[in-house]
Amino acid sequence: MMDHAGSRPGRRVFLQDVAMRDGLQAEPVFVPTDDKVAFVDALSRTGLAKIEVTSFTSPKAIPMLADAGEVMRRIERVPGVEYTVLVPNVRGVERALAAPPDEFNLVMSCSETHNLANLRMARQASVAQLLQVIRLSAEARVPANVSLSCSFGCPMEGDVPEAVVLDLAATFIGAGARGVTLCDTTGMAYPSQVAGLCTAFRARFPRAMLTLHVHNTRGMGLANALAALHAGVDRFDASLGGLGGCPYAPGATGNVCTEDLAHMLALEGFDTGVDLPALIDCARRLGGLVGHGLPGQLVKAGRRLDLHPVPASVAEMRARASEAP
C-alpha cells in the first residue's frame, strides 16, 4: 500500500496522449490526413481523457502538421474526451478557431537558451506573446494551458532553479490560464526532483490544473510518474508507443509510452478509465502509420498476465511424470 494520501490506489488519474502532435511533428514522412483523422478517432474510443490532436504552428516550421485545420474539422468529437491543440501565437489561435478545440496548449521554455533554440526568442518575449494568447483564448471562451519546457533541466544550461519554474507558472495562472504542464522536455528529471517540484507547485497553486509531461530518455519516465503520483499529480502527458521527443534537445527523444504508463497504473490500482487492449491495438497500428518501430515495451512483451502456451516438451514431461509409479 502506498504511504501518501494523494497516491491512494483507486484514485482517478487522467491520461493525455500527445503522439499525434508531439510524436508526428518530428517524423520525416508526412502522414496522410485521412490516416491522421482515422487514428485520432480510434484513440478517442480508448478512454483517454485528452488527446493533443495537432499544432497550429506555421506549416513552414512544421510541415508534418500543415493539415491541422482539416484534421480538426474532420475528427469525431467523442463526449468525455478533450481535444487540445498547440498554438504558438495569436495567428495560431485565429487559425484554430475555425474548428475550435476544447483547449489551447501554449508552450515556452524555462531555460533562456532552450527558448532561443526552440522558439527563436527570449523568454521575456515569449511571456508577452503567451499573455496575449491567453487574453484571446478567454475572449473565445476556450481554456488555455501553458506547457513549461525544461522544467527539470536544460541540456545546455543544466539545472533550472525551482523558483524560475514557479514564477513563470504564477504569471500565467494569474493571467487566467486554467493549468500548467511541467515538462521534462529533455529527460533530465529524477524522482525526488519531480516530487519536490510537484509538491511545491501544489502548495502554491492548489486550484490550478497540474499536468506532468514525462520523457523516458534516461529510463526514468515511469519512476518519475510514480513520484508525481505520490505528490498528488493526477494528469499525465504520454505518447503512444513512446513516439516523439524534442528536436532542439540533443538526445532527448522518447516520450514516456502511453500504454506502458496505463499498464503500470492499472497494476497499481489507479482508475485511468482506459481500455488497455484498445490502446495497445492503437499502438500496434502507429508503427505502420509512421513506417518504423517504436520504443514502447508493452506491445513487444504483452501485459503482465498475457501468458504464453506451455511448450510441448514441458507437456510431455508432465505426462510422463503423471504416469510414473
N, C-alpha and C positions, 0 to 999 in steps of 0.2 A: 504494500500500500504506500502511495506517495505521501510525503510528510508536509505538504503545503496545501492549504485550503484551496488556493487558486488552481491547483493541479489535480483535483479530485477526479478519478475515473468516472465517466458518465457525463462530465461537463461537456457542453456543446462547443465544438471547435469548427471554425469556418475555413474551408479550403478554397483558395482562389488561384485559378490556373492562368499562367501568363505565356504559355507556349506559342499561341498564335500571334502575339506581338513580340515579346522579348526573345522568343525562340526563332521565329521566322525572319526577324529583321536582319540577322547576320548570315542567313543562308545564301549560298552563291547562285542558286537557281530559283527563279520565280515560280511560286506555287499558283496554279490557275485559280481564278476567282471562284469558279464553280466548286472546286475542291475545298477551298477555304470555307465557303458557306456551308457545305455539307459536313465538314469536320466540326465547325462550331455548333451546328445543330445536333450532331452526335454527342459532343461534350455537354450540351445543355441538358441531356437526358441522364447524366451520370450522378446528379445530386450535388454538383459543385455549387458553392454559394455565390461565386463571382467568376466571370471569365473576362480577361483582358483581350478584347477582340482584335484590336489593330491600333495603329498610330496615325494621327493626322499631322505628322511631320511632313516637311516638303518632300514630294516624290523624288526630287533630285538627290536629297540626302539619304532617303531610304526607299530605293526603287522597288524593293520586295513588297512594300506595303502601299504602293501607289494606288491600289484599288480600294482604299479604306472606305470611301463613301459608298461604293456599290456593295461592299460586303455588309456594311451596317444596314443598308436599306433592305437587303435580301434575307438576312438571318431570321430564323423563327425566335421570337421572344417567349421563352418559357417562364410562366409565373414562378416566382420564388428564386429566380436566378438574376443577379445583377450583371449588366453588360457595361463594362468600363472601357474607355479609350484613352490613350496617351495624347495630350495636347501640349505642344511646347510654347505656344504664344496665342495672342488674340486671333490671329489669322487661323490657327488650328481650330479654335473654338467655333469660329464663324463657319468653317467648312463642316465641322462635326454636327452643327445644329440642323443641317438638312435632314439628318436621321438621328435625332437626339439620343445619346446614350443615357444610362442610369447614373453615370458618374464620369467626371473628368479627372484623369490622373495627371498630375503635374510633376515635373522632376527637375531637380538640381542637385549639385554635389556639396557635401560638407567640406570638401577639400578644394582649395583655390586652384591648385594645379590640375586636378582631375576635371574641375568645372571648365577650365580653359581648354583642356584637351577634348572634352566630350561635347560641350555646348558652345565653345569658342567665345566665351565672355566671362568676365569676372563675377564672383559670387554676388557682389552688390548689384550688378546689372540684372542678374538672374532673379534676385529677390524682387526688384522693382517690376520686372516683367510678370512674374508669377502673381504678385499682388494685383496687378491689372487684370490678369486672367481670373483670379478669384472673384473680383468685383463683377466681371462679366458673367461668370457662372452663376452668381447669386441673382443677377437680373434675369437670367434664363431659367432659374429655378432648377438647376442641375447641381448636385453636390460636388464639391471639389475635395480631392485627396492629394496630399503632397508627398511624393517619394523622395526621401533624402538619401542620395547615393553616398557611398563611402562613410556610412555612419560608424563603422567599426575599424576603419583604417584605409589609408591610401597607399597604393603600391609605389608612389613617387615621393610622398611626404612622410609616410609611417603612420603612427597613431594619430587619431583625430581626437582632440580634447572633448570630453563628455559635454562640457559647457557649451561648446560650439554647436553641437547637435541639438541640445535642448533649447538654446536661444533661438535657433532657426525655427524649430518647432513652435515655439511661443509666438514668433512673428506671424506665422501662417495660421495658427489656431486663433490667435487674436483677430486676424483679418476675416475669419469666417470659414476657414477650411474645416470640414467635419472630421477629418482624420489625417494621420501621418503614417507613412510606411518607413520603418528603419531598415535600410538596405545594406546587406553585406555584399556589396557590389563586386568585391574582389576576392571574396572567400577568405578574408583575414580574421574573421571573428572566431572567438573561442568561448566555451560555455560560461565561465564565470563572468567574462566581459559582457556577454549577451544578457545574463541575469541581472547584472548591475545596472546597465543602461535601461533595460526594460522596467526594472523596479523604480528607477529614478524618474522615468517618463510617467509611469502610472501615478506616482506620488504627486508630481507637479501638474499633470493634466488628467485628473481622474475621469472626466466625462468625454474625453476625446477618443475616437476610434483608433486603435493602435494595431498596425499590421507589421509582421516581421517578414522580410524578403530574404530568404536564405540561399546561399550558394554552397556547393559541395566541393569547391576547388581543392581543398586540402583534406577532404574526407570527414569534415566535422559538421556537415549540414544537419543530420538527424540529431546529433548530440546537442547542437545549438538550439534546435527546435524544442527538445525536451527541457533545456534550461529556460527557454522563454515560457513554456507551459508552467513551470514552477513559479515564474514571476507573474503569472496571471494573464499572459497573452493568449488570445483565443482566435486570432486571424493570422493566416499564413499564406504568403505567395509561394507558389511552386510551379514547376514547368513539367508538363507531361514528358516522360522519357528522359528528363534531365536536359532537354534541348535548350540551348542558348547560353548566354554569358555576356560579358561586357567587352565590346571590341576595342575600347580605349583603356582597358586594364590588362596589361600583359599577363597572359597565362590564366586569366580569370574566367575561363569557360566553365560551364556546368552548373546551371541552377539545380537546386535540390529537386529530386524527382517526385512529382505529384503522387503517383501510385505507390512509390516506396514510403512516402510520408503517410499516406492514407492507411497503408497496411500496418505500419508501426502504431499509429493512433488507435486503430481498431483493436490490435492486440493488447494495448494498454487500457482499453475500455472506454475510450473517448467516443462521443457521438459526433460524427462528421456528416451524417446524412448522405454519405457517398455510397453508391452501388459499385463496390470494388471490382467485381468481374466485368462490369460495363466499362469502367475506367481502364482496366487492363486491355480490353479489346480495342479501345481508342488508342492506347499506347502502341499496340502492335501495328495499327494502321498508320501511325505517324511516321514510322521509319520508311514505309513505302512512299509516303507523301513527300518526304524530303530527299529520298533516294540514298540514305545511308543509315548505318546502325546508330543506336542511341545508348547512352551510358546507364540508363535505368537498370536496376538489378532484378526487380520482381518479374518482368517479362521473361528474363533469362532463366531464373531459378524457380518461379512459381511461388505461390503463397506458402506459408509455413507448413500447413497441413494439406497441401496438394501432394498426396503420397504417390509413390511410384509402384508399378507392378512388382510382385515378388519374382526374382529371377527363377527360371526353370530349374536351375541346378539346386537352388535352395528348396524348392518344392519337392524335388526328388529326394533330397536328404531327409526332409521331414517325413516323407512317405516311408522311406527305409527305416527311419527311427521308430515310427509307429508300428512297423511290422516286426521289429526285433523282439525276442522273448524277454 
